[in-house]
Amino acid sequence: LVFLSESRVTAYLDPKDRRETVIAPLTLTQRVGNLAGLRGGRSFQVRDLVRFLRFEVEGGDQYLPKFSKLDFSRKSTGRQESSVARESFGKSVEMEVQGVQDMPEFLVLSAPVFNESGASFARMEVRAGVIIDHENQAVVLRLYADSFEDGMRAALKEVAGSMNASLADAGTVYLARADVDPMHSSAE
């Protein structure tokens, strides 16, 4: 029996004697960590977003021309009036964003999942919503609900399929939760 999770591959050499196991840890790539950082939303200044899309994730290059054209401008004017028994101050703030009409509603970003050479082919894909924050002159990227989990599950299935093909008749690879040892669960 072989169980695969985000953090390890666990092979039970003899299912009857659960003490004979081989555990191979798996480490996630930095790019997967960058995608995970978008779960709760992350605010970027335009130049930082362009760098993030270019260097920190994959699939972002196609969006660079649109975000590079995004321009926030803010004009602030003030005036003061004074007269007998009356004084007033007025301030007018005008904000304008150029290029917002070309913004996509969401981005499709990807990353290789695992650092280990035997699983480095696995990739995950996520969808991130785009929010223009006029007040802070920023762009917020936030992953859609379950997008990260769905992407991770697809990558794990890809690795499991490859392992099943390699093992042939020697056994089956099952997906497991990272925080549960399926052979030593509380159901015993």
Sequence and secondary structure as in RCSB ss.txt:
>XXXX:A:sequence
LVFLSESRVTAYLDPKDRRETVIAPLTLTQRVGNLAGLRGGRSFQVRDLVRFLRFEVEGGDQYLPKFSKLDFSRK
STGRQESSVARESFGKSVEMEVQGVQDMPEFLVLSAPVFNESGASFARMEVRAGVIIDHENQAVVLRLYADSFED
GMRAALKEVAGSMNASLADAGTVYLARADVDPMHSSAE
>XXXX:A:secstr
 EEE SSEEEEES TTSTT EEEEE  B HHHHHHHTTTT EEE HHHHHHIIIIISBS GGGHHHHHT EEEEE
EEEEEEEETTEEEEEEEEEEEEESGGG  SEEEEEEE B STTTTT EEEEEEEEEEETTTTEEEEEE TTHHHH
HHHHHHHHHHHHHHHHHGGG  EEE  TT  GGG TT 
